Amino acid sequence: MATPEMKAGDRTLSRAASMVTTAKADFDKLSATLSDNILAQQGKWQGQGGKAFFNLHQAWTEKQNKIVQALNEFENSLTTTERDNINTDQQQSDYMAKNHSRLDGVKQY
């Protein structure tokens, strides 16, 4: 039975990591805008209303941090996987070249 193989084009994972970076930057920008809006509304409310906006801001910040952490880990995983794939490919290429070199002296009868 054949071993399942992962196939990816040249720099596919790097391009995906770049897309994650772009998405994270967009998310950070939108998050900052939302945070500013929540803080602006919080300042307009007193008592329980102000406290509710404070709690909303705090909850959003915690969730946003988790999302950013997940995106950072995903980006890192993509980059690391591509580097590992390149190293493995190079090792296999070197191994095949070495074997080919060894067989070069064998004559066909």
N, C-alpha and C positions, 0 to 999 in steps of 0.2 A: 504494500500500500504506500502510496506517495506521501511524503511529508508536506503538510500545508505550508505554503510560502507566502510571505508578505511581499507585495510588489508596490513600488512607488516610483514615480518619475523623478528626474533630477531635481533636487531642492524642493520637492513637494512639501516636506514637513517644515522646512524653513519658511516657505511661503505661507503655510497655515499658521505658523507661529507669528509671522508678521501680521496676519489678519487678526489674530487674537490681540496683539499689541494695539492695533488700530481700534478694535472694538472696545478694548479697555480704556483707551483715551477718550473715545466717544462717551462711554459710560461715566467716566470721571467728570467730564464736562457737564453732562446732564445731571449727575448727582450733585455737583456743586451748585448748579442753578436751582435745583429742588431744595437743597439745604438752605440757600439764601432766601428762597421764598418762604420756607417754613419759619426761619428765624424772623423774617419781616412780619409774618402774621403773629408770631408769638409776642412780639413787642407791642402789638395793637390790642392784646387781650390781657386782662387782669384776672387774678384768682385762678379758678379751676380751668378756665379757657386757656390761659397762659401756660398752666401746668400741662394741659393736654397737648399743646403744641410742643412743649419741651420734651414730653414723653415720646411724641411722634418723631421728633428730630433725633432723639437718642436711639430709638428703635431702628430708624432708617440708617443711621450711621453704623450701627452694629451689623445690620444686614448687608450694607454696602461694603463694609470691610471684609465680610465673608466671601462675597462675590468676587471682589478684587483679589483676594488670596487664592481663590479657586482658579481664576484666570491666570494669575502668575504661575501657579503650579502647573496648569495645563500648558502654558507657553514653554516653561522649563522642560516639561516632559517631552514635548515635540522636538525641541532643540537637542535634548540629550539622546532621544531615540534616533534622530537623524545622524548624530555624531557616532553613536554605537553602530548603526548600519554601515556607515562609511568605513569605519575601522574594521568591521567584520568582512566587508567586501574586499578591502585591501589585503587582509590576512588570507582570505581564500584565494585571491589572485596570486599572492606570493607563493602560497602552497602549491597551486597548480603550475606555476612557472618552474618551481623547484622540481616537481615531479616530471614535468616535460623535459627539463634539462637532464635529469637522470636517465630518462628513456631515450634521449637523443643518441646515445651510443649503441643502443640495441638495433641490430639490423634485421630487416624483415627477410624471411627465407622463402 
